[in-house]
Amino acid sequence: MKKKFKIGSSMSLFLASLSIGVFSGGLAVFYRFLLSKLEVVRNDIYSNNSFPRAILIIAVSFILGIVVSKLLKWAPLSGGSGIPQVQGELIGAFNQNSFRVTVSKIVGGAIASLVGLSLGREGPSIQLGASSAKWLSEKFGKSKTEEKLYLTAGAAAGLSAAFSAPISGLVFILEELHKSFSKKVVAISFAAAVVADVIAVGIFKIKPVFSFGMTHVLPTKYYLLIFPMIILCCAVGKLFNYSITFFQDVFAKIKLEQDLKIALFFAFVSVVGLFYKDILGGGHSFIENMAAHNYNSFLLLIILLLFKMFMTSTSYATGTQGGIFLPVLVLG
């Protein structure tokens, strides 16, 4: 039987949710804001390059890959999406160093975004929110039980900040982190998630994810196409799951030092960016461009789908700081 979290008065619960929402949510919002600015910089870097400039970009990407590898060695629990690490923290399997994880996640994720690895911000934002909330609980001298409550609320605030979706933040911590219902968990997590969303929209003026408008209603004659679309998406999802594990195994079997493997992959991504930069990154702008423009070639869409899947699977296989939720939305 799971133990229920215990915390003091309603006022202390309110103050905790407010502080977590501001601190953890604010940090995740900053990370989202940073990645959005770096996406613009990346597009400028990969545009209109001469041969000497292209060589320079590849060389710098190689060096940045080494930097990311060093960060992963400095803070091993900062790699990947970060969600398994948060889950492990809640059950006592991990004890993350909040400062190291936060620095490595932000710097490594920013570098990966700048170079163009096909990784998302959802998982990192959750881990950033949880790590910073853990730091708060340590500063306030909270018990281990209350620390887990802070971690949970921080994770909800992080997801809310990543996608401007406070309800999604609440649902995530109930379904994925706790798999149970607690009034206090719901209260502090949802309040922190709402505060994080207010910071994202009200202070940083960040629009909700995929904020393109719908100008037409789907004609009823196309409704039957929804069913084959569902089957196709399931097949793509199954293929993606296989692709993720396959390239993780391939990356592990390569007989090179980790620094060199990651650096070479970063250089490879920069080469891809020099030829077709739109396929790089998490894919937020790519989806909005698809919504704004017609792709009349079915073959082109299939090629983009498979190549995006390859870039996402290989990027994630390196263990670099970044998640796959946003790239999976692109695949869908």
C-alpha beads as a LAMMPS data file, in Angstrom:
LAMMPS data file: protein, C-alpha beads

332 atoms
331 bonds

1 atom types
1 bond types

-500.0 500.0 xlo xhi
-500.0 500.0 ylo yhi
-500.0 500.0 zlo zhi

Masses

1 110.0

Atoms # bond

1 1 1 0.000 0.000 0.000
2 1 1 1.423 3.376 -1.028
3 1 1 2.145 5.918 1.655
4 1 1 0.303 9.210 1.344
5 1 1 2.219 12.450 1.335
6 1 1 1.927 14.579 4.444
7 1 1 2.402 18.298 4.556
8 1 1 1.345 21.066 6.910
9 1 1 -1.535 23.531 6.717
10 1 1 -3.440 24.679 3.659
11 1 1 -1.457 27.913 3.766
12 1 1 1.863 26.074 3.623
13 1 1 0.509 24.032 0.716
14 1 1 -0.443 27.223 -1.101
15 1 1 2.947 28.857 -0.458
16 1 1 4.745 25.707 -1.591
17 1 1 2.795 25.527 -4.845
18 1 1 3.399 29.231 -5.474
19 1 1 7.148 29.018 -4.872
20 1 1 7.485 25.868 -7.006
21 1 1 5.413 27.374 -9.801
22 1 1 7.545 30.528 -9.838
23 1 1 10.955 28.879 -9.410
24 1 1 10.596 25.540 -11.197
25 1 1 8.104 26.791 -13.763
26 1 1 10.147 29.919 -14.359
27 1 1 13.277 27.863 -15.002
28 1 1 11.447 25.593 -17.464
29 1 1 9.932 28.628 -19.206
30 1 1 13.403 30.136 -19.530
31 1 1 14.628 26.866 -21.066
32 1 1 11.749 26.885 -23.554
33 1 1 12.391 30.542 -24.383
34 1 1 16.095 29.832 -24.849
35 1 1 15.471 26.936 -27.234
36 1 1 13.043 29.003 -29.297
37 1 1 15.679 31.729 -29.740
38 1 1 18.371 29.183 -30.582
39 1 1 16.110 27.712 -33.263
40 1 1 16.131 31.078 -35.022
41 1 1 19.922 31.298 -34.659
42 1 1 20.297 27.755 -36.031
43 1 1 18.262 28.579 -39.123
44 1 1 20.471 31.598 -39.761
45 1 1 23.646 29.556 -39.290
46 1 1 22.614 26.906 -41.829
47 1 1 21.460 29.419 -44.450
48 1 1 23.541 30.626 -47.420
49 1 1 26.907 29.145 -46.474
50 1 1 30.113 29.134 -48.472
51 1 1 32.406 26.093 -48.444
52 1 1 34.900 27.536 -45.878
53 1 1 31.994 28.559 -43.609
54 1 1 30.473 25.075 -43.923
55 1 1 33.771 23.480 -42.838
56 1 1 33.860 25.849 -39.856
57 1 1 30.284 24.916 -38.872
58 1 1 31.112 21.193 -38.993
59 1 1 34.281 21.706 -36.934
60 1 1 32.474 23.784 -34.288
61 1 1 29.683 21.193 -34.113
62 1 1 32.302 18.495 -33.501
63 1 1 33.756 20.501 -30.602
64 1 1 30.298 21.180 -29.165
65 1 1 29.647 17.439 -29.238
66 1 1 32.703 16.907 -27.036
67 1 1 31.405 19.582 -24.641
68 1 1 28.054 17.788 -24.383
69 1 1 29.803 14.471 -23.741
70 1 1 31.836 16.044 -20.917
71 1 1 28.628 17.427 -19.395
72 1 1 27.071 13.955 -19.483
73 1 1 30.080 12.536 -17.632
74 1 1 29.897 15.390 -15.107
75 1 1 26.162 14.810 -14.519
76 1 1 25.271 11.285 -15.756
77 1 1 21.637 11.563 -14.666
78 1 1 21.104 14.574 -16.955
79 1 1 21.123 12.516 -20.159
80 1 1 18.128 11.651 -22.309
81 1 1 14.645 12.924 -21.612
82 1 1 14.987 12.904 -17.816
83 1 1 11.590 11.360 -17.076
84 1 1 12.972 7.948 -15.966
85 1 1 15.354 9.815 -13.644
86 1 1 12.439 11.681 -12.031
87 1 1 10.517 8.425 -11.645
88 1 1 13.602 6.828 -10.094
89 1 1 13.992 9.748 -7.702
90 1 1 10.421 9.321 -6.471
91 1 1 10.920 5.629 -5.647
92 1 1 14.332 6.226 -4.070
93 1 1 16.437 4.626 -6.825
94 1 1 18.269 7.866 -7.670
95 1 1 19.557 10.832 -5.723
96 1 1 20.207 13.532 -8.296
97 1 1 22.575 16.405 -7.738
98 1 1 20.147 19.235 -8.472
99 1 1 22.773 21.801 -9.434
100 1 1 24.710 19.535 -11.797
101 1 1 21.589 18.121 -13.441
102 1 1 20.132 21.592 -13.975
103 1 1 23.310 23.078 -15.467
104 1 1 23.973 20.054 -17.693
105 1 1 20.371 19.860 -18.855
106 1 1 20.154 23.517 -19.828
107 1 1 23.607 23.861 -21.404
108 1 1 23.579 20.436 -23.089
109 1 1 20.024 20.847 -24.339
110 1 1 20.810 24.324 -25.660
111 1 1 23.875 23.052 -27.540
112 1 1 21.921 20.128 -28.988
113 1 1 19.200 22.510 -30.170
114 1 1 21.723 24.910 -31.684
115 1 1 23.413 22.135 -33.676
116 1 1 20.043 20.668 -34.632
117 1 1 19.630 17.268 -32.953
118 1 1 16.078 15.988 -33.352
119 1 1 15.152 16.183 -29.670
120 1 1 12.337 17.815 -27.742
121 1 1 11.977 19.879 -24.585
122 1 1 9.176 18.021 -22.742
123 1 1 11.270 15.510 -20.802
124 1 1 14.063 17.995 -20.028
125 1 1 11.511 20.554 -18.802
126 1 1 10.007 17.948 -16.467
127 1 1 13.430 17.056 -15.073
128 1 1 14.390 20.726 -14.742
129 1 1 11.179 21.409 -12.850
130 1 1 11.675 18.427 -10.559
131 1 1 15.380 19.127 -9.937
132 1 1 14.826 22.773 -9.071
133 1 1 11.885 21.832 -6.829
134 1 1 14.139 19.342 -5.042
135 1 1 16.645 22.143 -4.477
136 1 1 13.859 24.258 -2.969
137 1 1 12.824 21.453 -0.612
138 1 1 16.443 21.059 0.519
139 1 1 16.756 24.798 1.193
140 1 1 13.503 24.783 3.157
141 1 1 14.639 21.762 5.186
142 1 1 11.758 19.549 4.111
143 1 1 11.474 15.862 4.947
144 1 1 11.993 13.153 2.324
145 1 1 8.235 12.703 2.059
146 1 1 7.671 16.411 1.450
147 1 1 10.624 16.455 -0.960
148 1 1 8.816 13.931 -3.146
149 1 1 5.748 16.163 -3.116
150 1 1 7.899 19.084 -4.236
151 1 1 9.433 16.935 -6.987
152 1 1 5.983 15.998 -8.236
153 1 1 4.766 19.593 -8.329
154 1 1 8.004 20.699 -10.020
155 1 1 7.553 18.073 -12.729
156 1 1 3.991 19.277 -13.358
157 1 1 5.190 22.889 -13.543
158 1 1 7.940 21.882 -15.965
159 1 1 5.564 20.154 -18.377
160 1 1 3.092 23.026 -18.140
161 1 1 5.864 25.482 -19.002
162 1 1 7.086 23.343 -21.905
163 1 1 3.738 23.266 -23.709
164 1 1 1.564 25.921 -22.025
165 1 1 -0.648 23.056 -20.867
166 1 1 -1.280 23.030 -17.081
167 1 1 -3.924 20.301 -17.267
168 1 1 -1.494 18.094 -19.178
169 1 1 1.055 18.689 -16.419
170 1 1 -1.432 17.455 -13.832
171 1 1 -2.510 14.436 -15.876
172 1 1 1.119 13.495 -16.499
173 1 1 2.093 13.318 -12.832
174 1 1 -1.031 11.288 -11.990
175 1 1 -0.659 8.834 -14.883
176 1 1 3.109 8.523 -15.232
177 1 1 4.723 9.445 -11.935
178 1 1 2.294 8.315 -9.231
179 1 1 -0.341 6.224 -10.979
180 1 1 -2.615 7.064 -8.047
181 1 1 -4.790 9.936 -6.812
182 1 1 -4.062 12.166 -3.826
183 1 1 -5.841 15.423 -3.035
184 1 1 -2.686 17.162 -1.861
185 1 1 -0.677 15.956 -4.828
186 1 1 -3.386 17.276 -7.156
187 1 1 -3.688 20.592 -5.314
188 1 1 0.003 21.512 -5.176
189 1 1 0.805 20.140 -8.642
190 1 1 -2.059 21.832 -10.463
191 1 1 -1.459 25.150 -8.689
192 1 1 2.253 25.032 -9.590
193 1 1 1.375 24.122 -13.195
194 1 1 -1.026 27.076 -13.490
195 1 1 1.584 29.495 -12.091
196 1 1 4.136 28.164 -14.594
197 1 1 1.698 28.694 -17.454
198 1 1 0.986 32.252 -16.300
199 1 1 4.727 32.974 -16.340
200 1 1 5.064 31.507 -19.849
201 1 1 2.131 33.373 -21.368
202 1 1 1.959 36.495 -19.203
203 1 1 5.629 37.349 -18.694
204 1 1 7.548 35.710 -21.548
205 1 1 4.618 36.161 -23.987
206 1 1 5.111 32.624 -25.317
207 1 1 2.276 31.339 -27.468
208 1 1 0.796 27.874 -26.866
209 1 1 2.391 25.075 -28.856
210 1 1 1.013 24.710 -32.407
211 1 1 -0.915 27.964 -32.213
212 1 1 -1.957 27.916 -35.875
213 1 1 -5.640 28.521 -36.528
214 1 1 -8.152 26.199 -38.156
215 1 1 -9.696 27.925 -41.177
216 1 1 -11.832 25.044 -42.487
217 1 1 -14.030 22.326 -41.051
218 1 1 -13.205 18.779 -42.159
219 1 1 -15.923 17.718 -44.652
220 1 1 -17.927 14.716 -43.488
221 1 1 -16.998 12.766 -46.645
222 1 1 -13.448 12.508 -45.267
223 1 1 -14.432 11.123 -41.863
224 1 1 -13.880 7.533 -42.960
225 1 1 -10.241 8.382 -43.678
226 1 1 -9.718 8.812 -39.927
227 1 1 -9.696 5.036 -39.426
228 1 1 -6.888 4.216 -41.893
229 1 1 -5.036 7.248 -40.519
230 1 1 -5.190 5.704 -37.028
231 1 1 -3.861 2.401 -38.369
232 1 1 -1.057 4.211 -40.189
233 1 1 -0.094 6.179 -37.075
234 1 1 -0.034 2.967 -35.014
235 1 1 2.238 1.344 -37.592
236 1 1 4.555 4.373 -37.587
237 1 1 4.610 4.308 -33.774
238 1 1 5.517 0.623 -33.754
239 1 1 8.287 1.236 -36.285
240 1 1 9.569 4.159 -34.230
241 1 1 9.726 2.056 -31.055
242 1 1 11.811 -0.509 -32.921
243 1 1 13.989 2.221 -34.419
244 1 1 14.729 3.750 -31.005
245 1 1 15.959 0.485 -29.463
246 1 1 17.789 -0.570 -32.639
247 1 1 19.922 2.581 -32.844
248 1 1 20.597 2.548 -29.094
249 1 1 22.070 -0.934 -29.547
250 1 1 24.041 0.203 -32.606
251 1 1 25.440 3.236 -30.776
252 1 1 26.471 1.080 -27.799
253 1 1 28.307 -1.385 -30.072
254 1 1 30.427 1.237 -31.831
255 1 1 33.995 0.742 -30.573
256 1 1 34.880 4.393 -30.003
257 1 1 35.191 6.631 -26.958
258 1 1 31.929 8.309 -25.954
259 1 1 33.389 11.766 -26.576
260 1 1 34.324 10.855 -30.125
261 1 1 31.025 9.079 -30.897
262 1 1 28.921 12.024 -29.778
263 1 1 31.212 14.559 -31.455
264 1 1 31.079 12.695 -34.774
265 1 1 27.299 12.553 -34.594
266 1 1 27.083 16.287 -33.922
267 1 1 29.275 16.862 -36.972
268 1 1 26.975 14.585 -39.010
269 1 1 23.906 16.576 -37.907
270 1 1 25.581 19.810 -39.009
271 1 1 26.226 18.285 -42.452
272 1 1 22.524 17.400 -42.688
273 1 1 21.637 20.953 -41.663
274 1 1 23.756 22.423 -44.434
275 1 1 21.673 20.503 -46.981
276 1 1 18.188 20.531 -45.360
277 1 1 17.886 22.503 -42.127
278 1 1 14.090 22.182 -41.812
279 1 1 14.365 18.551 -40.682
280 1 1 16.527 19.494 -37.694
281 1 1 15.498 20.269 -34.128
282 1 1 12.393 19.176 -32.260
283 1 1 10.134 20.046 -35.178
284 1 1 7.812 22.732 -33.785
285 1 1 8.282 25.096 -36.725
286 1 1 8.263 22.142 -39.123
287 1 1 4.713 21.198 -38.101
288 1 1 3.506 24.794 -38.365
289 1 1 5.072 25.059 -41.832
290 1 1 3.304 21.868 -42.868
291 1 1 0.014 23.346 -41.686
292 1 1 0.641 26.541 -43.660
293 1 1 1.800 24.947 -46.927
294 1 1 0.526 22.128 -49.088
295 1 1 2.776 19.112 -49.671
296 1 1 1.474 17.718 -52.952
297 1 1 4.037 14.925 -53.199
298 1 1 3.123 11.825 -51.204
299 1 1 6.612 10.428 -51.809
300 1 1 8.175 13.578 -50.324
301 1 1 6.077 13.180 -47.170
302 1 1 7.155 9.542 -46.804
303 1 1 10.818 10.515 -47.222
304 1 1 10.472 13.299 -44.640
305 1 1 8.728 10.910 -42.243
306 1 1 11.423 8.239 -42.484
307 1 1 14.303 10.694 -42.314
308 1 1 12.805 12.483 -39.295
309 1 1 12.402 9.102 -37.618
310 1 1 16.034 8.270 -38.355
311 1 1 17.274 11.634 -37.038
312 1 1 15.193 11.341 -33.861
313 1 1 16.196 7.736 -33.146
314 1 1 19.895 8.399 -33.679
315 1 1 19.830 11.677 -31.722
316 1 1 18.193 9.961 -28.757
317 1 1 20.594 6.997 -28.982
318 1 1 23.542 9.289 -28.175
319 1 1 22.090 9.983 -24.712
320 1 1 22.232 13.725 -25.308
321 1 1 20.072 15.963 -23.117
322 1 1 16.691 15.956 -24.856
323 1 1 13.393 14.124 -25.158
324 1 1 11.384 12.634 -27.993
325 1 1 7.830 13.807 -27.294
326 1 1 7.873 16.752 -29.701
327 1 1 9.599 14.801 -32.511
328 1 1 6.988 12.047 -32.053
329 1 1 4.257 14.661 -32.623
330 1 1 6.037 15.575 -35.845
331 1 1 6.047 11.920 -36.931
332 1 1 2.324 11.693 -36.183

Bonds

1 1 1 2
2 1 2 3
3 1 3 4
4 1 4 5
5 1 5 6
6 1 6 7
7 1 7 8
8 1 8 9
9 1 9 10
10 1 10 11
11 1 11 12
12 1 12 13
13 1 13 14
14 1 14 15
15 1 15 16
16 1 16 17
17 1 17 18
18 1 18 19
19 1 19 20
20 1 20 21
21 1 21 22
22 1 22 23
23 1 23 24
24 1 24 25
25 1 25 26
26 1 26 27
27 1 27 28
28 1 28 29
29 1 29 30
30 1 30 31
31 1 31 32
32 1 32 33
33 1 33 34
34 1 34 35
35 1 35 36
36 1 36 37
37 1 37 38
38 1 38 39
39 1 39 40
40 1 40 41
41 1 41 42
42 1 42 43
43 1 43 44
44 1 44 45
45 1 45 46
46 1 46 47
47 1 47 48
48 1 48 49
49 1 49 50
50 1 50 51
51 1 51 52
52 1 52 53
53 1 53 54
54 1 54 55
55 1 55 56
56 1 56 57
57 1 57 58
58 1 58 59
59 1 59 60
60 1 60 61
61 1 61 62
62 1 62 63
63 1 63 64
64 1 64 65
65 1 65 66
66 1 66 67
67 1 67 68
68 1 68 69
69 1 69 70
70 1 70 71
71 1 71 72
72 1 72 73
73 1 73 74
74 1 74 75
75 1 75 76
76 1 76 77
77 1 77 78
78 1 78 79
79 1 79 80
80 1 80 81
81 1 81 82
82 1 82 83
83 1 83 84
84 1 84 85
85 1 85 86
86 1 86 87
87 1 87 88
88 1 88 89
89 1 89 90
90 1 90 91
91 1 91 92
92 1 92 93
93 1 93 94
94 1 94 95
95 1 95 96
96 1 96 97
97 1 97 98
98 1 98 99
99 1 99 100
100 1 100 101
101 1 101 102
102 1 102 103
103 1 103 104
104 1 104 105
105 1 105 106
106 1 106 107
107 1 107 108
108 1 108 109
109 1 109 110
110 1 110 111
111 1 111 112
112 1 112 113
113 1 113 114
114 1 114 115
115 1 115 116
116 1 116 117
117 1 117 118
118 1 118 119
119 1 119 120
120 1 120 121
121 1 121 122
122 1 122 123
123 1 123 124
124 1 124 125
125 1 125 126
126 1 126 127
127 1 127 128
128 1 128 129
129 1 129 130
130 1 130 131
131 1 131 132
132 1 132 133
133 1 133 134
134 1 134 135
135 1 135 136
136 1 136 137
137 1 137 138
138 1 138 139
139 1 139 140
140 1 140 141
141 1 141 142
142 1 142 143
143 1 143 144
144 1 144 145
145 1 145 146
146 1 146 147
147 1 147 148
148 1 148 149
149 1 149 150
150 1 150 151
151 1 151 152
152 1 152 153
153 1 153 154
154 1 154 155
155 1 155 156
156 1 156 157
157 1 157 158
158 1 158 159
159 1 159 160
160 1 160 161
161 1 161 162
162 1 162 163
163 1 163 164
164 1 164 165
165 1 165 166
166 1 166 167
167 1 167 168
168 1 168 169
169 1 169 170
170 1 170 171
171 1 171 172
172 1 172 173
173 1 173 174
174 1 174 175
175 1 175 176
176 1 176 177
177 1 177 178
178 1 178 179
179 1 179 180
180 1 180 181
181 1 181 182
182 1 182 183
183 1 183 184
184 1 184 185
185 1 185 186
186 1 186 187
187 1 187 188
188 1 188 189
189 1 189 190
190 1 190 191
191 1 191 192
192 1 192 193
193 1 193 194
194 1 194 195
195 1 195 196
196 1 196 197
197 1 197 198
198 1 198 199
199 1 199 200
200 1 200 201
201 1 201 202
202 1 202 203
203 1 203 204
204 1 204 205
205 1 205 206
206 1 206 207
207 1 207 208
208 1 208 209
209 1 209 210
210 1 210 211
211 1 211 212
212 1 212 213
213 1 213 214
214 1 214 215
215 1 215 216
216 1 216 217
217 1 217 218
218 1 218 219
219 1 219 220
220 1 220 221
221 1 221 222
222 1 222 223
223 1 223 224
224 1 224 225
225 1 225 226
226 1 226 227
227 1 227 228
228 1 228 229
229 1 229 230
230 1 230 231
231 1 231 232
232 1 232 233
233 1 233 234
234 1 234 235
235 1 235 236
236 1 236 237
237 1 237 238
238 1 238 239
239 1 239 240
240 1 240 241
241 1 241 242
242 1 242 243
243 1 243 244
244 1 244 245
245 1 245 246
246 1 246 247
247 1 247 248
248 1 248 249
249 1 249 250
250 1 250 251
251 1 251 252
252 1 252 253
253 1 253 254
254 1 254 255
255 1 255 256
256 1 256 257
257 1 257 258
258 1 258 259
259 1 259 260
260 1 260 261
261 1 261 262
262 1 262 263
263 1 263 264
264 1 264 265
265 1 265 266
266 1 266 267
267 1 267 268
268 1 268 269
269 1 269 270
270 1 270 271
271 1 271 272
272 1 272 273
273 1 273 274
274 1 274 275
275 1 275 276
276 1 276 277
277 1 277 278
278 1 278 279
279 1 279 280
280 1 280 281
281 1 281 282
282 1 282 283
283 1 283 284
284 1 284 285
285 1 285 286
286 1 286 287
287 1 287 288
288 1 288 289
289 1 289 290
290 1 290 291
291 1 291 292
292 1 292 293
293 1 293 294
294 1 294 295
295 1 295 296
296 1 296 297
297 1 297 298
298 1 298 299
299 1 299 300
300 1 300 301
301 1 301 302
302 1 302 303
303 1 303 304
304 1 304 305
305 1 305 306
306 1 306 307
307 1 307 308
308 1 308 309
309 1 309 310
310 1 310 311
311 1 311 312
312 1 312 313
313 1 313 314
314 1 314 315
315 1 315 316
316 1 316 317
317 1 317 318
318 1 318 319
319 1 319 320
320 1 320 321
321 1 321 322
322 1 322 323
323 1 323 324
324 1 324 325
325 1 325 326
326 1 326 327
327 1 327 328
328 1 328 329
329 1 329 330
330 1 330 331
331 1 331 332
